[in-house]
């Protein structure tokens, strides 16, 4: 339901300000900058996703715009206490492009099941933002300089963190899937899936 999707994305967008700016645990300049870069990255990613979709599919879509917005929110999260508006602009631009590729190109090519584009948007968006934090980090904002301020080593630190996170998530996810699969199963039957899980599992549906 596209209307509910827009409402949900709008709630995420507003709530994300508390998520990122609230991490400062204070009403100060750091919180204000985190809120500003969050807005910039989200808006930029929405536009970049829309533009690339317009180029390759000949028409922009509302679903694409809100997907780009979420991609920008995800990507700016690791950077929100460290980058300035310029860095947020580039991170948002990159997130829209990378996540579009992940959700629209990579997923069909690899054929994996990811209805909500968790990997394409959240996974690749998070990786993009974490890596670019090492490039655009501003010492005057977060206390740590990035590549553009002469600290190339920060990019390697970010890369190490990304690899460690991927390994951890892969191991824990594998364990969780095995446990859930043994207890209740991971998939419903095809008829229930086609009919909709709201109806088949809960006996209700949203019109």
N, C-alpha and C positions, 0 to 999 in steps of 0.2 A: 504494500500500500504506500504509494508515493507521498501522500499527505502526511501519514504517520512517520515516514522516513524523514521528511523535512522537519517535522516537529521534534523528533528525537535528535537529529543533528543540531538543531538550534539549541536545544537544552544542553547538549554536550558542549557546544561552543561557549555558551555562557558559563557553564559549570567549570570549564577548563581554566577560566581566569582564576577561580578559587584554588584550583589544583596547582597551577604554576606560581601565581603570585603569592598564594598562601604558604608556599614552601619557605618564603622568607621569614615566616613567623613574626612579622612586624609590619606596621603601616609606615613604610619608609621608601626611599628612592629605589632600593633594590626590588621591592615588590611592584612599584610602579613600572620599572623597566621590564620586569618579567611579564607584566600584563600587556605592555605595549608590544613587545616582540611576539607575544602569543597571538595578538590580533593581526599583526603584520604578516606573520608566517601563514596563518590560517587563510587569510584573504588572498594572499599571493598564490598559495597552492590551489585554491579553488579556481582562480583565473587560469593558472598554467594547465591544470587538468582540462578545463573547459576548452582552452585553445588547442591543445594537442588532440582532443577528441573531435573538435571542429575540423581540424586538418585531415585526420585519418578516417573519420566516419561521416564527414560532410554536415554534421549537425551537432550542436551542443545539447546536453541533457541536464535536467535538474538533478538526477541521480548522480551524474558525473561530477557536478559542482559540489554536492554535499560530500561525495567520496573524497574529492580533492581537499575540502575543508578539514575533514577528519585526518587526512594524510598530513596536512600542515600542522595540525594540533599535535599529532603524535611526534612528528619530526622536531618540533621546537621544544618539546618537553625536556630533553636532556640538556638543551642549550639555553633555556630561558633565564638562568641566573648568571650567564656568562657572556652572552653576545649582545651587540648593539643592534639598532634597527636595520643597518645595512646587512649584517650577518643574517638577521631574521628574514630579510627579503630574499637572499640567495638560498637559504635553507628551504623556505617555502616554495620557491621556484623549482628547486631540485626535487623536493618531495612530490610535487604534483606530477612531474615527468616520470620519476622512478616508480612511483606507486601506480600510475596509469599503466606503465609497462608491465608491472608485476601482476596487476589484476586483469588486464585486458589481453595481454600478449603471452606472458609466461604461463599463467594458469591453464588456458586452453591447450597450449603446446605440450605441457607436462601432464595434463589430465588429472590433476589431484582434486580432491573434493574439498572445497573451501567456499561455502555458500556466502559467508559474510566477508570474504576477502581479508581474513585475519592476517595471513602471511603477506599478501600483496600490499595491504595498506599499513597494518600495524607493524608487521615484521620488517619489511623493507623500509618503511617510513622511520621506524626507530633506529635502524642501522644507519640510514642516511643522516639523520639528525645527530646521532652520537658521533659519527665520523667527522662531520662538518663542524661540530663543536670544537674539535681540535684545530680546525683551520681558522675559525672566526672568533675564538675566545678573546675577550678584551680584559687585560689585567686590571684596568681601572674599574671594571664592573664586577668581575668575579674573583679577582685576585690571582688569576692564572692567565698568562699570555698564550695565544695560539700561534699557528704557523705564520700568519700575516704580521705578527709582532716579533718574529724571529725565533719562536719556540717550536721547531719542527718535531721535537720529541713528543709533544702533546698528542700529535696525530697517532703515533705508535702506541701511546698509552690508551687512547680511545679504541684503537684497533684491538689491543689486548683485552679490553673490557668487553668489546663486542663478541670476540671469539669465546671468552669465558662464559658469557651469557648464553650464547648459542649452545655450547656444550651442556651447560647446566639444564637449560630448558628442554633439550633433546632427551636427556636422561630421565628427568622427572616426568616429562610428558609420556615417555614410553612406559614408565612404571604405572602412571595413572591410567593410561589406556588399557594396559593389561589387567589391572584390578577391576575397572569398570566392565571390561569385556567379559571377565570371569563371573562377575556378580549379576549383571543385567543385560549385557550385550551392547554393542556400539551402534548398531543400525536397526531400524524398524524394517518391516517387510515393504516391498515395493508398492503395494496397494496403499498402505498407510502413508507412505512418503508422498505419493502422487496426490492423494486426497487431502493432505495437509496434517501436520502433527497437532495443531490446535484442536482439530475435530477428532482425529483418530485417538489421541491420548487423553484429551480433556473434555471432549464432547461439546465443544463450543467453537465459534469462529467469528472473526471480525469482518463485517461487510464494508 
